[in-house]
């Protein structure tokens, strides 16, 4: 019977917070199986700020995990307007939008100098036939990521301007904790125009709400970093559901 990894400490530190690590760990894959997976993964591929990882309409060739930095995804609609779809930080998976028809329906762009890990989709598809439990865990991981994105967008659509920003900060903070990181600071690497697009708000409203949260000592702003000083209070703001006139 092959040996298995029992703890995150048994895996290289660089991969300990990565979504791809969870393809192995929860199912106790043996060393031989993990080595098979490792041979597919290209680790630490650099992508410069402003560069696209993949584009809307590209064929799906790989799934990606953010190792460091941050990326955004966006779509161009039939009228030629851009819609920001999400923001991705270390440990998050990218490329899931192409699973249905093997074509990307959005563009992924680096918000800052970043590093990603790449796992070729075709080779991964072959490997899941050889490694018991890998397909089920892969589908579970992808389903959870898609569900989280959909839930965030649904929740944001019902919130006030204060509630939307607070909800985003709470969501990003919890994602950090899931990767074994401190709850804050939360880094807002995106431009305010992208944040406004994603939240469906005006740029000046975002600035006003962030300033209001800081004045109440709920957060502290340091350029792109947001230190959460009072998490329960931020959660209370996130729970606000009424629409307000200053959106």
C-alpha beads as a LAMMPS data file, in Angstrom:
LAMMPS data file: protein, C-alpha beads

247 atoms
246 bonds

1 atom types
1 bond types

-500.0 500.0 xlo xhi
-500.0 500.0 ylo yhi
-500.0 500.0 zlo zhi

Masses

1 110.0

Atoms # bond

1 1 1 0.000 0.000 0.000
2 1 1 1.547 3.349 -1.005
3 1 1 2.373 5.949 1.616
4 1 1 0.032 8.930 1.869
5 1 1 0.348 12.562 2.889
6 1 1 -1.646 13.256 6.047
7 1 1 -1.040 16.971 6.632
8 1 1 -0.412 20.133 4.640
9 1 1 3.054 20.210 6.236
10 1 1 3.944 17.162 4.146
11 1 1 3.505 19.189 0.973
12 1 1 5.889 21.874 -0.195
13 1 1 5.119 25.198 1.477
14 1 1 4.693 26.923 -1.882
15 1 1 1.736 24.667 -2.693
16 1 1 0.178 24.534 0.767
17 1 1 -2.345 27.322 0.116
18 1 1 -3.010 26.441 -3.517
19 1 1 -6.376 25.183 -4.747
20 1 1 -4.611 22.500 -6.771
21 1 1 -3.179 21.028 -3.559
22 1 1 -6.726 20.083 -2.572
23 1 1 -6.921 17.762 -5.568
24 1 1 -4.737 15.415 -3.524
25 1 1 -4.919 16.043 0.185
26 1 1 -8.560 15.338 1.108
27 1 1 -8.454 11.962 -0.574
28 1 1 -5.081 10.816 0.789
29 1 1 -3.517 10.049 -2.568
30 1 1 -0.382 7.965 -2.484
31 1 1 3.022 9.402 -3.275
32 1 1 3.038 7.756 -6.709
33 1 1 -0.295 9.345 -7.626
34 1 1 0.778 12.763 -6.356
35 1 1 3.962 12.528 -8.384
36 1 1 1.874 11.817 -11.484
37 1 1 -0.093 14.990 -10.854
38 1 1 3.053 16.989 -10.127
39 1 1 4.513 16.062 -13.512
40 1 1 1.610 17.882 -15.180
41 1 1 1.766 21.119 -13.190
42 1 1 3.903 24.014 -14.402
43 1 1 4.659 25.977 -11.226
44 1 1 5.446 29.668 -10.827
45 1 1 4.793 30.921 -14.359
46 1 1 5.173 34.731 -14.320
47 1 1 2.546 37.000 -15.836
48 1 1 3.168 40.741 -15.939
49 1 1 0.666 43.348 -14.852
50 1 1 -1.808 44.107 -17.626
51 1 1 -1.080 40.920 -19.569
52 1 1 -3.834 38.442 -20.430
53 1 1 -3.626 34.846 -19.245
54 1 1 -6.317 33.816 -21.727
55 1 1 -8.882 35.646 -23.824
56 1 1 -12.600 35.391 -24.406
57 1 1 -13.098 32.957 -27.287
58 1 1 -9.830 31.060 -26.737
59 1 1 -9.947 27.277 -26.641
60 1 1 -9.625 25.777 -23.164
61 1 1 -6.144 24.295 -22.851
62 1 1 -5.458 24.443 -19.115
63 1 1 -6.741 25.180 -15.639
64 1 1 -4.785 27.701 -13.602
65 1 1 -4.214 28.447 -9.939
66 1 1 -3.003 31.831 -8.732
67 1 1 0.284 31.444 -6.878
68 1 1 0.897 35.120 -6.124
69 1 1 -0.492 38.474 -7.185
70 1 1 -4.041 39.016 -8.448
71 1 1 -6.062 38.734 -11.661
72 1 1 -9.473 39.815 -12.898
73 1 1 -11.863 38.210 -15.360
74 1 1 -14.032 40.208 -17.738
75 1 1 -16.483 39.690 -20.591
76 1 1 -17.370 41.810 -23.607
77 1 1 -21.103 41.690 -24.268
78 1 1 -22.942 41.884 -27.588
79 1 1 -22.929 45.691 -27.401
80 1 1 -19.167 45.816 -26.897
81 1 1 -19.359 46.766 -23.218
82 1 1 -16.997 45.247 -20.657
83 1 1 -18.349 43.525 -17.549
84 1 1 -15.966 42.586 -14.742
85 1 1 -16.807 39.048 -13.620
86 1 1 -14.504 38.496 -10.661
87 1 1 -11.173 38.949 -8.914
88 1 1 -8.744 36.142 -8.144
89 1 1 -6.058 35.891 -5.491
90 1 1 -3.496 33.269 -4.360
91 1 1 -5.098 29.835 -4.196
92 1 1 -8.008 30.664 -6.515
93 1 1 -8.676 28.661 -9.683
94 1 1 -9.041 30.199 -13.144
95 1 1 -10.262 28.710 -16.407
96 1 1 -13.385 27.016 -15.091
97 1 1 -15.571 29.072 -17.436
98 1 1 -14.444 26.916 -20.362
99 1 1 -15.368 23.522 -18.953
100 1 1 -18.757 23.262 -20.663
101 1 1 -17.773 23.693 -24.309
102 1 1 -13.975 23.937 -23.891
103 1 1 -13.984 27.609 -24.904
104 1 1 -13.231 30.504 -22.558
105 1 1 -16.151 32.896 -22.149
106 1 1 -14.130 35.574 -20.393
107 1 1 -10.672 37.140 -20.427
108 1 1 -8.276 36.808 -17.471
109 1 1 -5.898 39.733 -16.928
110 1 1 -3.167 40.267 -14.335
111 1 1 -3.896 43.194 -12.005
112 1 1 -0.289 43.191 -10.815
113 1 1 2.831 41.163 -11.485
114 1 1 1.692 37.642 -10.631
115 1 1 2.633 33.988 -10.783
116 1 1 0.325 31.170 -11.755
117 1 1 0.439 27.386 -11.855
118 1 1 -0.792 25.709 -15.024
119 1 1 -2.195 22.204 -15.409
120 1 1 -2.995 21.145 -19.010
121 1 1 -6.638 20.185 -19.249
122 1 1 -6.273 17.351 -21.768
123 1 1 -3.560 15.622 -19.748
124 1 1 -5.516 16.140 -16.534
125 1 1 -8.538 14.565 -18.204
126 1 1 -6.464 11.467 -18.960
127 1 1 -4.991 11.356 -15.461
128 1 1 -8.360 11.285 -13.715
129 1 1 -8.998 7.932 -15.389
130 1 1 -5.855 6.555 -13.739
131 1 1 -6.148 8.051 -10.244
132 1 1 -9.203 6.977 -8.201
133 1 1 -10.959 9.857 -6.465
134 1 1 -9.246 12.584 -8.472
135 1 1 -12.153 13.179 -10.866
136 1 1 -14.670 13.437 -8.026
137 1 1 -12.474 15.843 -6.077
138 1 1 -11.771 17.924 -9.176
139 1 1 -15.481 18.254 -9.934
140 1 1 -16.214 19.076 -6.295
141 1 1 -13.557 21.778 -6.263
142 1 1 -14.771 23.341 -9.502
143 1 1 -18.410 23.194 -8.442
144 1 1 -17.582 24.938 -5.172
145 1 1 -15.640 27.691 -6.936
146 1 1 -18.487 28.340 -9.377
147 1 1 -21.065 28.240 -6.583
148 1 1 -19.098 30.762 -4.515
149 1 1 -18.890 33.172 -7.468
150 1 1 -22.600 32.854 -8.231
151 1 1 -23.561 33.339 -4.587
152 1 1 -21.417 36.463 -4.296
153 1 1 -22.945 38.008 -7.426
154 1 1 -26.474 37.129 -6.285
155 1 1 -25.848 38.594 -2.845
156 1 1 -24.312 41.788 -4.207
157 1 1 -27.337 42.381 -6.400
158 1 1 -29.590 42.725 -3.338
159 1 1 -27.330 44.969 -1.259
160 1 1 -27.074 48.663 -0.562
161 1 1 -23.855 50.382 -1.631
162 1 1 -22.421 49.962 1.878
163 1 1 -23.541 46.343 1.967
164 1 1 -21.935 45.522 -1.370
165 1 1 -18.505 46.830 -0.412
166 1 1 -18.671 45.228 3.028
167 1 1 -19.784 41.922 1.475
168 1 1 -16.851 41.975 -0.946
169 1 1 -14.365 42.691 1.854
170 1 1 -15.828 39.927 4.027
171 1 1 -15.729 37.494 1.094
172 1 1 -12.097 38.283 0.250
173 1 1 -11.137 38.034 3.912
174 1 1 -12.758 34.621 4.291
175 1 1 -11.034 33.399 1.149
176 1 1 -7.715 34.415 2.719
177 1 1 -8.532 32.462 5.860
178 1 1 -9.444 29.386 3.816
179 1 1 -5.910 29.494 2.358
180 1 1 -4.376 29.615 5.833
181 1 1 -3.639 33.356 5.685
182 1 1 -4.521 36.119 8.136
183 1 1 -8.001 37.588 7.736
184 1 1 -6.496 40.943 6.801
185 1 1 -5.188 42.983 5.179
186 1 1 -7.375 42.468 2.133
187 1 1 -5.649 43.752 -0.983
188 1 1 -7.750 45.632 -3.543
189 1 1 -5.355 45.347 -6.479
190 1 1 -7.948 46.380 -9.043
191 1 1 -8.512 49.898 -10.362
192 1 1 -11.477 51.708 -8.855
193 1 1 -13.153 51.726 -12.271
194 1 1 -12.996 47.904 -12.336
195 1 1 -14.301 47.694 -8.786
196 1 1 -17.152 50.052 -9.680
197 1 1 -17.969 47.950 -12.744
198 1 1 -18.051 44.737 -10.712
199 1 1 -20.157 46.168 -7.883
200 1 1 -22.483 48.186 -10.116
201 1 1 -21.635 51.451 -8.361
202 1 1 -20.125 54.837 -9.112
203 1 1 -16.447 55.374 -8.330
204 1 1 -17.210 58.296 -6.038
205 1 1 -19.682 56.152 -4.081
206 1 1 -17.014 53.515 -3.492
207 1 1 -14.615 56.150 -2.178
208 1 1 -17.321 57.590 0.075
209 1 1 -18.263 54.205 1.556
210 1 1 -14.640 53.207 2.184
211 1 1 -14.042 56.548 3.873
212 1 1 -17.172 56.047 5.980
213 1 1 -15.993 52.596 7.093
214 1 1 -12.612 54.042 7.999
215 1 1 -14.143 56.914 9.983
216 1 1 -16.064 54.341 12.022
217 1 1 -12.799 52.474 12.702
218 1 1 -14.123 49.353 10.983
219 1 1 -11.303 49.347 8.429
220 1 1 -8.003 51.151 7.897
221 1 1 -6.846 52.028 4.384
222 1 1 -3.218 51.851 3.277
223 1 1 -3.198 52.396 -0.479
224 1 1 -4.449 49.107 -1.972
225 1 1 -4.476 47.279 1.370
226 1 1 -7.555 47.246 3.610
227 1 1 -6.938 46.287 7.233
228 1 1 -10.109 44.986 8.882
229 1 1 -10.211 46.382 12.420
230 1 1 -13.713 45.285 13.470
231 1 1 -14.833 42.146 11.649
232 1 1 -18.237 41.788 13.422
233 1 1 -19.098 45.376 12.512
234 1 1 -18.069 44.766 8.904
235 1 1 -20.299 41.684 8.817
236 1 1 -23.185 43.807 10.112
237 1 1 -22.654 46.247 7.265
238 1 1 -22.527 43.328 4.836
239 1 1 -25.940 42.206 6.094
240 1 1 -27.577 45.471 5.053
241 1 1 -29.936 44.673 2.188
242 1 1 -31.861 47.855 1.474
243 1 1 -31.127 49.810 -1.692
244 1 1 -29.975 53.393 -1.187
245 1 1 -30.163 56.425 -3.424
246 1 1 -26.432 57.190 -3.645
247 1 1 -25.476 54.220 -5.822

Bonds

1 1 1 2
2 1 2 3
3 1 3 4
4 1 4 5
5 1 5 6
6 1 6 7
7 1 7 8
8 1 8 9
9 1 9 10
10 1 10 11
11 1 11 12
12 1 12 13
13 1 13 14
14 1 14 15
15 1 15 16
16 1 16 17
17 1 17 18
18 1 18 19
19 1 19 20
20 1 20 21
21 1 21 22
22 1 22 23
23 1 23 24
24 1 24 25
25 1 25 26
26 1 26 27
27 1 27 28
28 1 28 29
29 1 29 30
30 1 30 31
31 1 31 32
32 1 32 33
33 1 33 34
34 1 34 35
35 1 35 36
36 1 36 37
37 1 37 38
38 1 38 39
39 1 39 40
40 1 40 41
41 1 41 42
42 1 42 43
43 1 43 44
44 1 44 45
45 1 45 46
46 1 46 47
47 1 47 48
48 1 48 49
49 1 49 50
50 1 50 51
51 1 51 52
52 1 52 53
53 1 53 54
54 1 54 55
55 1 55 56
56 1 56 57
57 1 57 58
58 1 58 59
59 1 59 60
60 1 60 61
61 1 61 62
62 1 62 63
63 1 63 64
64 1 64 65
65 1 65 66
66 1 66 67
67 1 67 68
68 1 68 69
69 1 69 70
70 1 70 71
71 1 71 72
72 1 72 73
73 1 73 74
74 1 74 75
75 1 75 76
76 1 76 77
77 1 77 78
78 1 78 79
79 1 79 80
80 1 80 81
81 1 81 82
82 1 82 83
83 1 83 84
84 1 84 85
85 1 85 86
86 1 86 87
87 1 87 88
88 1 88 89
89 1 89 90
90 1 90 91
91 1 91 92
92 1 92 93
93 1 93 94
94 1 94 95
95 1 95 96
96 1 96 97
97 1 97 98
98 1 98 99
99 1 99 100
100 1 100 101
101 1 101 102
102 1 102 103
103 1 103 104
104 1 104 105
105 1 105 106
106 1 106 107
107 1 107 108
108 1 108 109
109 1 109 110
110 1 110 111
111 1 111 112
112 1 112 113
113 1 113 114
114 1 114 115
115 1 115 116
116 1 116 117
117 1 117 118
118 1 118 119
119 1 119 120
120 1 120 121
121 1 121 122
122 1 122 123
123 1 123 124
124 1 124 125
125 1 125 126
126 1 126 127
127 1 127 128
128 1 128 129
129 1 129 130
130 1 130 131
131 1 131 132
132 1 132 133
133 1 133 134
134 1 134 135
135 1 135 136
136 1 136 137
137 1 137 138
138 1 138 139
139 1 139 140
140 1 140 141
141 1 141 142
142 1 142 143
143 1 143 144
144 1 144 145
145 1 145 146
146 1 146 147
147 1 147 148
148 1 148 149
149 1 149 150
150 1 150 151
151 1 151 152
152 1 152 153
153 1 153 154
154 1 154 155
155 1 155 156
156 1 156 157
157 1 157 158
158 1 158 159
159 1 159 160
160 1 160 161
161 1 161 162
162 1 162 163
163 1 163 164
164 1 164 165
165 1 165 166
166 1 166 167
167 1 167 168
168 1 168 169
169 1 169 170
170 1 170 171
171 1 171 172
172 1 172 173
173 1 173 174
174 1 174 175
175 1 175 176
176 1 176 177
177 1 177 178
178 1 178 179
179 1 179 180
180 1 180 181
181 1 181 182
182 1 182 183
183 1 183 184
184 1 184 185
185 1 185 186
186 1 186 187
187 1 187 188
188 1 188 189
189 1 189 190
190 1 190 191
191 1 191 192
192 1 192 193
193 1 193 194
194 1 194 195
195 1 195 196
196 1 196 197
197 1 197 198
198 1 198 199
199 1 199 200
200 1 200 201
201 1 201 202
202 1 202 203
203 1 203 204
204 1 204 205
205 1 205 206
206 1 206 207
207 1 207 208
208 1 208 209
209 1 209 210
210 1 210 211
211 1 211 212
212 1 212 213
213 1 213 214
214 1 214 215
215 1 215 216
216 1 216 217
217 1 217 218
218 1 218 219
219 1 219 220
220 1 220 221
221 1 221 222
222 1 222 223
223 1 223 224
224 1 224 225
225 1 225 226
226 1 226 227
227 1 227 228
228 1 228 229
229 1 229 230
230 1 230 231
231 1 231 232
232 1 232 233
233 1 233 234
234 1 234 235
235 1 235 236
236 1 236 237
237 1 237 238
238 1 238 239
239 1 239 240
240 1 240 241
241 1 241 242
242 1 242 243
243 1 243 244
244 1 244 245
245 1 245 246
246 1 246 247
